[in-house]
């Protein structure tokens, strides 16, 4: 809901700006209007290149960064990985943790991992992974 108001306001400002520009170009002579529209087209092209560069950088950083991973570890309890949630998160684990596992021998990790991963590890407890949950999350294990 909060994003709709700025979107409508931006659309209204853009519409009024286009209408004002059309009235201005109709009021001046044809040669001046051609020059003004050429300059405006140049600036619109530069802005378009800027927007595409920013968009490509954001997409690339979203693909490569911000992940959570555990590799080649020995975890005596459980593993909880939470990112990008928009609601409440409640995780309850009851009961004692298992005995500490031994550290695993080095294993080759897969070439491509997700944003949350536990690979090549010995974990004695539960592994909980929550990512991009729109609402509340509740995980409860044990008696």
DAZI-V766442 format. One record per residue. N is the residue number from 1. RES is the residue in one small letter. PSI is psi in whole degrees, -180 to 180 (NA if undefined). OMEGA is omega as a letter, one per 20 degrees, with the letter a starting at -180 (999 if undefined). NEAR is the number of other C-alpha atoms within 12 Angstrom. Layout:
# DAZI-V766442
n,res,psi,omega,near
N,RES,PSI,OMEGA,NEAR
N,RES,PSI,OMEGA,NEAR
This chain:
# DAZI-V766442
n,res,psi,omega,near
1,x,-39,a,7
2,x,-29,a,8
3,x,-16,a,9
4,x,-38,a,10
5,x,-49,r,11
6,x,-34,r,12
7,x,-45,r,13
8,x,-42,a,14
9,x,-43,r,14
10,x,-40,r,14
11,x,-40,r,14
12,x,-44,r,14
13,x,-43,r,14
14,x,-42,r,14
15,x,-45,r,14
16,x,-39,r,14
17,x,-44,r,14
18,x,-42,r,16
19,x,-43,r,14
20,x,-42,r,14
21,x,-41,r,18
22,x,-42,r,16
23,x,-44,r,13
24,x,-46,a,17
25,x,-30,r,21
26,x,-26,a,17
27,x,-22,a,13
28,x,171,a,16
29,x,165,a,12
30,x,-40,a,13
31,x,-44,r,13
32,x,-40,r,15
33,x,-38,r,20
34,x,-42,r,15
35,x,-45,a,15
36,x,-44,a,20
37,x,-33,r,21
38,x,-42,r,15
39,x,-43,r,14
40,x,-37,r,17
41,x,-37,r,15
42,x,-48,a,14
43,x,-35,r,14
44,x,-38,r,14
45,x,-43,r,14
46,x,-42,r,14
47,x,-38,r,14
48,x,-40,r,14
49,x,-42,r,14
50,x,-44,r,14
51,x,-40,a,14
52,x,-36,r,14
53,x,-45,r,14
54,x,-42,r,14
55,x,-43,r,14
56,x,-39,r,14
57,x,-41,r,15
58,x,-42,r,14
59,x,-42,a,13
60,x,-41,a,13
61,x,-31,r,13
62,x,-32,a,14
63,x,-34,a,15
64,x,-21,a,16
65,x,168,r,16
66,x,15,a,16
67,x,167,r,22
68,x,125,a,23
69,x,150,r,26
70,x,123,a,26
71,x,138,r,25
72,x,46,a,22
73,x,160,r,25
74,x,117,a,26
75,x,120,a,28
76,x,-26,r,21
77,x,-137,r,23
78,x,176,r,31
79,x,130,r,30
80,x,123,r,27
81,x,119,a,24
82,x,130,r,29
83,x,148,r,23
84,x,34,r,22
85,x,149,a,18
86,x,6,a,15
87,x,-167,r,17
88,x,145,r,18
89,x,125,r,25
90,x,117,r,18
91,x,124,a,23
92,x,126,r,17
93,x,123,a,21
94,x,153,r,16
95,x,162,a,14
96,x,152,r,16
97,x,157,r,18
98,x,174,r,18
99,x,148,r,15
100,x,127,r,19
101,x,166,r,20
102,x,154,r,17
103,x,129,a,18
104,x,155,r,18
105,x,157,a,16
106,x,127,r,14
107,x,147,a,14
108,x,133,r,13
109,x,151,r,18
110,x,154,a,12
111,x,-37,a,7
112,x,123,r,13
113,x,158,r,18
114,x,-175,a,21
115,x,-23,r,23
116,x,127,a,27
117,x,150,r,26
118,x,108,a,29
119,x,146,r,28
120,x,34,a,22
121,x,153,r,29
122,x,119,a,29
123,x,126,a,29
124,x,-27,a,21
125,x,-166,a,25
126,x,157,r,27
127,x,116,a,27
128,x,125,r,27
129,x,122,r,29
130,x,126,r,30
131,x,134,r,25
132,x,46,r,19
133,x,129,a,17
134,x,-28,a,14
135,x,-159,a,15
136,x,150,r,17
137,x,133,r,23
138,x,119,r,18
139,x,124,a,20
140,x,123,a,15
141,x,153,r,17
142,x,180,a,13
143,x,NA,999,8
